[in-house]
Amino acid sequence: MPIYEYQCENCGEVTEAIQKFSDAPLTDCGDCGESTLKKLLSAPSFRLKGGGWYETDFKGGRKKNLSSSDNHCPSKDSGSSCGSCPATSH
C-alpha cells in the first residue's frame, strides 16, 4: 500500500498515512483536530534489488538478455557451475 503525506493548513503539521488507493483522503488533523488536512504531492522512493524484469527489459542490442550472458557468472573460468547456471554453458 502506498504512503501518503498530508499537511494541516491550520497548524502546518505534516503526517504520513498508509492507505489503499481506494481509501478516501484524510481530512482531520491529529494535532489540532481541525478538518484542514490536504494531501501533498510527493515523489515515491524505492529501490529495485536483485534479479528481475527490470534487469532485462527496456534494453536494446546485445544487452537485451543479460541472464544468458557469461558476464554474470564468476565461476566461468573455473569450469565449475556457479549454482545459477549449468556448467555446460561455460
VMD Tcl script that builds the backbone (N, CA, C; Angstrom):
set m [mol new atoms 270]
animate dup $m
set s [atomselect $m all]
$s set {name element resname resid chain x y z} {
  {N N MET 1 A 0.834 -1.178 0.000}
  {CA C MET 1 A 0.000 0.000 0.000}
  {C C MET 1 A 0.880 1.243 0.000}
  {N N PRO 2 A 0.434 2.268 -0.671}
  {CA C PRO 2 A 1.228 3.499 -0.736}
  {C C PRO 2 A 1.171 4.300 0.571}
  {N N ILE 3 A 2.195 5.100 0.754}
  {CA C ILE 3 A 2.259 6.009 1.899}
  {C C ILE 3 A 1.976 7.411 1.378}
  {N N TYR 4 A 0.969 8.054 1.938}
  {CA C TYR 4 A 0.596 9.406 1.533}
  {C C TYR 4 A 1.037 10.405 2.602}
  {N N GLU 5 A 1.400 11.595 2.154}
  {CA C GLU 5 A 1.746 12.681 3.067}
  {C C GLU 5 A 0.626 13.706 3.068}
  {N N TYR 6 A 0.316 14.196 4.258}
  {CA C TYR 6 A -0.703 15.213 4.432}
  {C C TYR 6 A -0.121 16.357 5.239}
  {N N GLN 7 A -0.614 17.577 4.974}
  {CA C GLN 7 A -0.220 18.732 5.760}
  {C C GLN 7 A -1.467 19.480 6.192}
  {N N CYS 8 A -1.482 19.866 7.463}
  {CA C CYS 8 A -2.609 20.622 8.000}
  {C C CYS 8 A -2.447 22.089 7.604}
  {N N GLU 9 A -3.481 22.645 7.016}
  {CA C GLU 9 A -3.432 24.062 6.624}
  {C C GLU 9 A -3.611 24.981 7.825}
  {N N ASN 10 A -4.072 24.451 8.954}
  {CA C ASN 10 A -4.279 25.253 10.150}
  {C C ASN 10 A -2.993 25.367 10.982}
  {N N CYS 11 A -2.398 24.223 11.351}
  {CA C CYS 11 A -1.228 24.259 12.234}
  {C C CYS 11 A 0.087 23.937 11.513}
  {N N GLY 12 A 0.027 23.452 10.261}
  {CA C GLY 12 A 1.227 23.173 9.482}
  {C C GLY 12 A 1.833 21.801 9.721}
  {N N GLU 13 A 1.247 20.994 10.614}
  {CA C GLU 13 A 1.770 19.656 10.912}
  {C C GLU 13 A 1.722 18.775 9.669}
  {N N VAL 14 A 2.847 18.050 9.408}
  {CA C VAL 14 A 2.922 17.115 8.287}
  {C C VAL 14 A 2.858 15.710 8.866}
  {N N THR 15 A 2.020 14.866 8.276}
  {CA C THR 15 A 1.865 13.494 8.740}
  {C C THR 15 A 1.829 12.541 7.553}
  {N N GLU 16 A 2.142 11.276 7.804}
  {CA C GLU 16 A 2.101 10.238 6.776}
  {C C GLU 16 A 1.020 9.230 7.137}
  {N N ALA 17 A 0.407 8.638 6.115}
  {CA C ALA 17 A -0.620 7.624 6.334}
  {C C ALA 17 A -0.498 6.544 5.270}
  {N N ILE 18 A -0.548 5.286 5.704}
  {CA C ILE 18 A -0.569 4.160 4.770}
  {C C ILE 18 A -2.024 3.902 4.437}
  {N N GLN 19 A -2.358 4.034 3.147}
  {CA C GLN 19 A -3.746 3.894 2.716}
  {C C GLN 19 A -3.830 3.117 1.419}
  {N N LYS 20 A -4.978 2.490 1.201}
  {CA C LYS 20 A -5.262 1.860 -0.084}
  {C C LYS 20 A -5.541 2.964 -1.099}
  {N N PHE 21 A -5.409 2.623 -2.388}
  {CA C PHE 21 A -5.728 3.598 -3.430}
  {C C PHE 21 A -7.194 4.011 -3.340}
  {N N SER 22 A -8.048 3.091 -2.929}
  {CA C SER 22 A -9.495 3.343 -2.900}
  {C C SER 22 A -9.956 4.078 -1.646}
  {N N ASP 23 A -9.085 4.239 -0.635}
  {CA C ASP 23 A -9.471 4.937 0.593}
  {C C ASP 23 A -9.680 6.424 0.336}
  {N N ALA 24 A -10.636 6.987 1.052}
  {CA C ALA 24 A -10.891 8.431 0.958}
  {C C ALA 24 A -9.735 9.189 1.607}
  {N N PRO 25 A -9.406 10.365 1.100}
  {CA C PRO 25 A -8.332 11.168 1.707}
  {C C PRO 25 A -8.673 11.544 3.147}
  {N N LEU 26 A -7.651 11.643 3.993}
  {CA C LEU 26 A -7.855 12.072 5.372}
  {C C LEU 26 A -8.176 13.560 5.395}
  {N N THR 27 A -8.953 13.977 6.384}
  {CA C THR 27 A -9.309 15.389 6.490}
  {C C THR 27 A -9.020 15.971 7.861}
  {N N ASP 28 A -9.048 15.159 8.917}
  {CA C ASP 28 A -8.891 15.660 10.281}
  {C C ASP 28 A -7.441 15.583 10.746}
  {N N CYS 29 A -6.921 16.684 11.246}
  {CA C CYS 29 A -5.562 16.769 11.755}
  {C C CYS 29 A -5.488 16.092 13.123}
  {N N GLY 30 A -4.460 15.273 13.328}
  {CA C GLY 30 A -4.263 14.596 14.602}
  {C C GLY 30 A -3.754 15.519 15.690}
  {N N ASP 31 A -3.156 16.651 15.333}
  {CA C ASP 31 A -2.619 17.582 16.333}
  {C C ASP 31 A -3.641 18.606 16.801}
  {N N CYS 32 A -4.221 19.341 15.856}
  {CA C CYS 32 A -5.124 20.428 16.251}
  {C C CYS 32 A -6.603 20.040 16.165}
  {N N GLY 33 A -6.909 18.924 15.495}
  {CA C GLY 33 A -8.296 18.457 15.427}
  {C C GLY 33 A -9.142 19.110 14.343}
  {N N GLU 34 A -8.582 20.062 13.633}
  {CA C GLU 34 A -9.324 20.740 12.568}
  {C C GLU 34 A -9.414 19.855 11.322}
  {N N SER 35 A -10.430 20.085 10.505}
  {CA C SER 35 A -10.618 19.340 9.250}
  {C C SER 35 A -9.968 20.082 8.096}
  {N N THR 36 A -8.643 20.287 8.211}
  {CA C THR 36 A -7.935 21.091 7.205}
  {C C THR 36 A -6.741 20.353 6.596}
  {N N LEU 37 A -6.730 19.015 6.637}
  {CA C LEU 37 A -5.629 18.268 6.027}
  {C C LEU 37 A -5.742 18.291 4.515}
  {N N LYS 38 A -4.624 18.486 3.865}
  {CA C LYS 38 A -4.534 18.436 2.405}
  {C C LYS 38 A -3.443 17.452 2.021}
  {N N LYS 39 A -3.721 16.630 1.020}
  {CA C LYS 39 A -2.741 15.639 0.554}
  {C C LYS 39 A -1.634 16.362 -0.202}
  {N N LEU 40 A -0.386 16.024 0.140}
  {CA C LEU 40 A 0.771 16.625 -0.527}
  {C C LEU 40 A 1.169 15.791 -1.738}
  {N N LEU 41 A 1.750 16.437 -2.698}
  {CA C LEU 41 A 2.305 15.767 -3.860}
  {C C LEU 41 A 3.765 15.467 -3.562}
  {N N SER 42 A 4.102 14.194 -3.507}
  {CA C SER 42 A 5.477 13.820 -3.195}
  {C C SER 42 A 5.910 12.681 -4.101}
  {N N ALA 43 A 7.208 12.577 -4.317}
  {CA C ALA 43 A 7.761 11.540 -5.188}
  {C C ALA 43 A 7.979 10.258 -4.386}
  {N N PRO 44 A 7.561 9.126 -4.935}
  {CA C PRO 44 A 7.820 7.869 -4.235}
  {C C PRO 44 A 9.303 7.513 -4.300}
  {N N SER 45 A 9.758 6.790 -3.313}
  {CA C SER 45 A 11.152 6.381 -3.270}
  {C C SER 45 A 11.214 4.882 -3.021}
  {N N PHE 46 A 11.860 4.164 -3.942}
  {CA C PHE 46 A 12.051 2.733 -3.755}
  {C C PHE 46 A 13.258 2.284 -4.550}
  {N N ARG 47 A 13.756 1.114 -4.192}
  {CA C ARG 47 A 14.934 0.584 -4.865}
  {C C ARG 47 A 14.657 -0.848 -5.301}
  {N N LEU 48 A 14.908 -1.126 -6.564}
  {CA C LEU 48 A 14.765 -2.479 -7.066}
  {C C LEU 48 A 16.074 -3.199 -6.810}
  {N N LYS 49 A 15.983 -4.384 -6.206}
  {CA C LYS 49 A 17.181 -5.087 -5.799}
  {C C LYS 49 A 17.092 -6.540 -6.251}
  {N N GLY 50 A 18.201 -7.093 -6.705}
  {CA C GLY 50 A 18.235 -8.488 -7.123}
  {C C GLY 50 A 17.892 -8.642 -8.591}
  {N N GLY 51 A 17.689 -9.878 -9.035}
  {CA C GLY 51 A 17.335 -10.157 -10.424}
  {C C GLY 51 A 15.850 -9.939 -10.642}
  {N N GLY 52 A 15.476 -9.612 -11.841}
  {CA C GLY 52 A 14.057 -9.398 -12.105}
  {C C GLY 52 A 13.815 -8.784 -13.453}
  {N N TRP 53 A 12.582 -8.409 -13.714}
  {CA C TRP 53 A 12.173 -7.898 -15.023}
  {C C TRP 53 A 12.968 -6.667 -15.438}
  {N N TYR 54 A 13.306 -5.802 -14.499}
  {CA C TYR 54 A 13.983 -4.546 -14.827}
  {C C TYR 54 A 15.410 -4.790 -15.295}
  {N N GLU 55 A 15.967 -5.975 -14.990}
  {CA C GLU 55 A 17.341 -6.275 -15.386}
  {C C GLU 55 A 17.446 -6.493 -16.891}
  {N N THR 56 A 16.393 -7.026 -17.502}
  {CA C THR 56 A 16.459 -7.368 -18.918}
  {C C THR 56 A 15.532 -6.537 -19.792}
  {N N ASP 57 A 14.524 -5.930 -19.224}
  {CA C ASP 57 A 13.586 -5.146 -20.030}
  {C C ASP 57 A 14.141 -3.760 -20.347}
  {N N PHE 58 A 13.627 -3.190 -21.393}
  {CA C PHE 58 A 13.941 -1.830 -21.808}
  {C C PHE 58 A 15.416 -1.647 -22.165}
  {N N LYS 59 A 16.032 -2.681 -22.649}
  {CA C LYS 59 A 17.417 -2.574 -23.108}
  {C C LYS 59 A 17.469 -2.985 -24.565}
  {N N GLY 60 A 18.373 -2.409 -25.292}
  {CA C GLY 60 A 18.490 -2.732 -26.704}
  {C C GLY 60 A 19.810 -3.411 -27.013}
  {N N GLY 61 A 19.906 -3.929 -28.208}
  {CA C GLY 61 A 21.165 -4.512 -28.667}
  {C C GLY 61 A 21.537 -5.781 -27.940}
  {N N ARG 62 A 22.841 -5.960 -27.713}
  {CA C ARG 62 A 23.342 -7.185 -27.094}
  {C C ARG 62 A 23.042 -7.259 -25.602}
  {N N LYS 63 A 22.702 -6.154 -24.967}
  {CA C LYS 63 A 22.401 -6.151 -23.541}
  {C C LYS 63 A 20.964 -6.592 -23.245}
  {N N LYS 64 A 20.194 -6.907 -24.279}
  {CA C LYS 64 A 18.790 -7.247 -24.113}
  {C C LYS 64 A 18.579 -8.414 -23.147}
  {N N ASN 65 A 19.376 -9.459 -23.245}
  {CA C ASN 65 A 19.166 -10.636 -22.414}
  {C C ASN 65 A 20.389 -10.871 -21.530}
  {N N LEU 66 A 20.443 -10.183 -20.404}
  {CA C LEU 66 A 21.585 -10.296 -19.505}
  {C C LEU 66 A 21.651 -11.648 -18.818}
  {N N SER 67 A 20.516 -12.318 -18.633}
  {CA C SER 67 A 20.514 -13.577 -17.903}
  {C C SER 67 A 21.224 -14.684 -18.655}
  {N N SER 68 A 21.379 -14.580 -19.977}
  {CA C SER 68 A 22.091 -15.618 -20.713}
  {C C SER 68 A 23.541 -15.222 -20.994}
  {N N SER 69 A 23.961 -14.097 -20.481}
  {CA C SER 69 A 25.323 -13.607 -20.682}
  {C C SER 69 A 26.300 -14.334 -19.762}
  {N N ASP 70 A 27.525 -14.539 -20.215}
  {CA C ASP 70 A 28.555 -15.155 -19.386}
  {C C ASP 70 A 29.097 -14.176 -18.348}
  {N N ASN 71 A 28.772 -12.895 -18.478}
  {CA C ASN 71 A 29.322 -11.887 -17.578}
  {C C ASN 71 A 28.815 -12.019 -16.150}
  {N N HIS 72 A 27.696 -12.690 -15.940}
  {CA C HIS 72 A 27.120 -12.747 -14.606}
  {C C HIS 72 A 27.679 -13.864 -13.753}
  {N N CYS 73 A 28.416 -14.781 -14.316}
  {CA C CYS 73 A 28.856 -15.971 -13.597}
  {C C CYS 73 A 30.332 -15.861 -13.225}
  {N N PRO 74 A 30.656 -15.754 -11.944}
  {CA C PRO 74 A 32.050 -15.601 -11.538}
  {C C PRO 74 A 32.873 -16.869 -11.714}
  {N N SER 75 A 32.220 -18.030 -11.865}
  {CA C SER 75 A 32.971 -19.280 -11.971}
  {C C SER 75 A 33.154 -19.747 -13.406}
  {N N LYS 76 A 32.929 -18.862 -14.390}
  {CA C LYS 76 A 33.028 -19.290 -15.790}
  {C C LYS 76 A 34.437 -19.722 -16.165}
  {N N ASP 77 A 35.444 -19.157 -15.512}
  {CA C ASP 77 A 36.820 -19.527 -15.827}
  {C C ASP 77 A 37.276 -20.775 -15.075}
  {N N SER 78 A 36.567 -21.112 -13.974}
  {CA C SER 78 A 36.995 -22.250 -13.168}
  {C C SER 78 A 36.496 -23.572 -13.718}
  {N N GLY 79 A 35.522 -23.548 -14.631}
  {CA C GLY 79 A 34.992 -24.769 -15.216}
  {C C GLY 79 A 33.922 -25.421 -14.383}
  {N N SER 80 A 33.604 -24.874 -13.209}
  {CA C SER 80 A 32.548 -25.439 -12.381}
  {C C SER 80 A 31.312 -24.559 -12.461}
  {N N SER 81 A 30.209 -25.093 -12.010}
  {CA C SER 81 A 28.945 -24.359 -12.048}
  {C C SER 81 A 28.878 -23.391 -10.879}
  {N N CYS 82 A 28.252 -22.238 -11.085}
  {CA C CYS 82 A 28.098 -21.265 -10.015}
  {C C CYS 82 A 26.815 -21.493 -9.232}
  {N N GLY 83 A 26.017 -22.453 -9.657}
  {CA C GLY 83 A 24.767 -22.728 -8.968}
  {C C GLY 83 A 23.571 -22.124 -9.674}
  {N N SER 84 A 23.760 -21.015 -10.350}
  {CA C SER 84 A 22.646 -20.384 -11.049}
  {C C SER 84 A 22.631 -20.714 -12.534}
  {N N CYS 85 A 23.705 -21.346 -13.025}
  {CA C CYS 85 A 23.738 -21.734 -14.417}
  {C C CYS 85 A 24.444 -23.082 -14.548}
  {N N PRO 86 A 24.072 -23.894 -15.550}
  {CA C PRO 86 A 24.711 -25.189 -15.700}
  {C C PRO 86 A 26.173 -25.052 -16.115}
  {N N ALA 87 A 26.989 -26.012 -15.698}
  {CA C ALA 87 A 28.426 -25.978 -16.002}
  {C C ALA 87 A 28.688 -26.100 -17.490}
  {N N THR 88 A 27.757 -26.679 -18.242}
  {CA C THR 88 A 27.944 -26.850 -19.676}
  {C C THR 88 A 27.793 -25.555 -20.457}
  {N N SER 89 A 27.276 -24.495 -19.812}
  {CA C SER 89 A 27.074 -23.235 -20.533}
  {C C SER 89 A 28.342 -22.394 -20.592}
  {N N HIS 90 A 29.412 -22.810 -19.919}
  {CA C HIS 90 A 30.648 -22.005 -19.881}
  {C C HIS 90 A 31.539 -22.361 -21.042}
}
mol reanalyze $m
mol bondsrecalc $m
mol representation Tube
mol addrep $m
